[in-house]
Amino acid sequence: MSLKERMDALKAKHATLENQLHLETQRPFPSAEELSRLKREKLKIKDELARLGAMHESTIH
């Protein structure tokens, strides 16, 4: 898998998690545990995207 493909896959996963987070918050009694899990997962992906973006930038220059 190329770097671009990996980043695209992570962006898609991030969007899916964002949607799940939105759906959870719309429930009458959102699960605090589920909200926390989704937010942690999104943050991991965001960090990975930042790391890969920095790696990509360093290979260009």
C-alpha positions as CSV (number, residue, x, y, z in Angstrom):
1,M,0.0,0.0,0.0
2,S,1.4,3.4,-1.0
3,L,1.6,6.3,1.4
4,K,-1.2,8.0,-0.4
5,E,-3.4,4.9,-0.2
6,R,-2.7,4.6,3.5
7,M,-3.6,8.2,4.1
8,D,-6.8,7.9,2.1
9,A,-7.8,4.8,4.1
10,L,-7.1,6.6,7.3
11,K,-9.1,9.7,6.2
12,A,-12.0,7.4,5.3
13,K,-11.8,5.7,8.7
14,H,-11.7,9.1,10.4
15,A,-14.8,10.2,8.5
16,T,-16.6,6.9,9.6
17,L,-15.7,7.5,13.2
18,E,-16.9,11.1,12.9
19,N,-20.2,9.8,11.7
20,Q,-20.4,7.2,14.5
21,L,-19.6,9.9,17.0
22,H,-22.4,12.1,15.6
23,L,-24.9,9.2,15.7
24,E,-24.0,8.4,19.3
25,T,-24.5,12.0,20.4
26,Q,-28.0,12.0,18.9
27,R,-29.1,9.1,21.0
28,P,-31.4,9.9,23.9
29,F,-28.8,8.6,26.4
30,P,-25.4,8.6,24.7
31,S,-22.8,6.2,26.1
32,A,-20.0,8.1,27.7
33,E,-17.7,5.1,27.3
34,E,-18.5,4.8,23.6
35,L,-18.1,8.5,23.0
36,S,-14.7,8.4,24.7
37,R,-13.6,5.3,22.7
38,L,-14.6,7.0,19.4
39,K,-12.8,10.2,20.3
40,R,-9.6,8.3,21.3
41,E,-9.8,6.3,18.0
42,K,-10.2,9.5,16.0
43,L,-7.3,11.1,17.8
44,K,-5.1,8.1,17.0
45,I,-5.9,8.4,13.3
46,K,-5.4,12.2,13.3
47,D,-2.0,11.7,14.9
48,E,-1.1,8.9,12.4
49,L,-2.2,11.2,9.5
50,A,0.0,14.0,10.9
51,R,3.0,11.6,11.2
52,L,2.5,10.3,7.6
53,G,2.0,13.9,6.3
54,A,5.3,14.9,7.9
55,M,7.0,11.8,6.5
56,H,5.6,12.7,3.0
57,E,6.8,16.3,3.3
58,S,10.3,15.2,4.2
59,T,10.5,12.9,1.2
60,I,9.4,15.8,-1.1
61,H,12.1,18.2,0.1
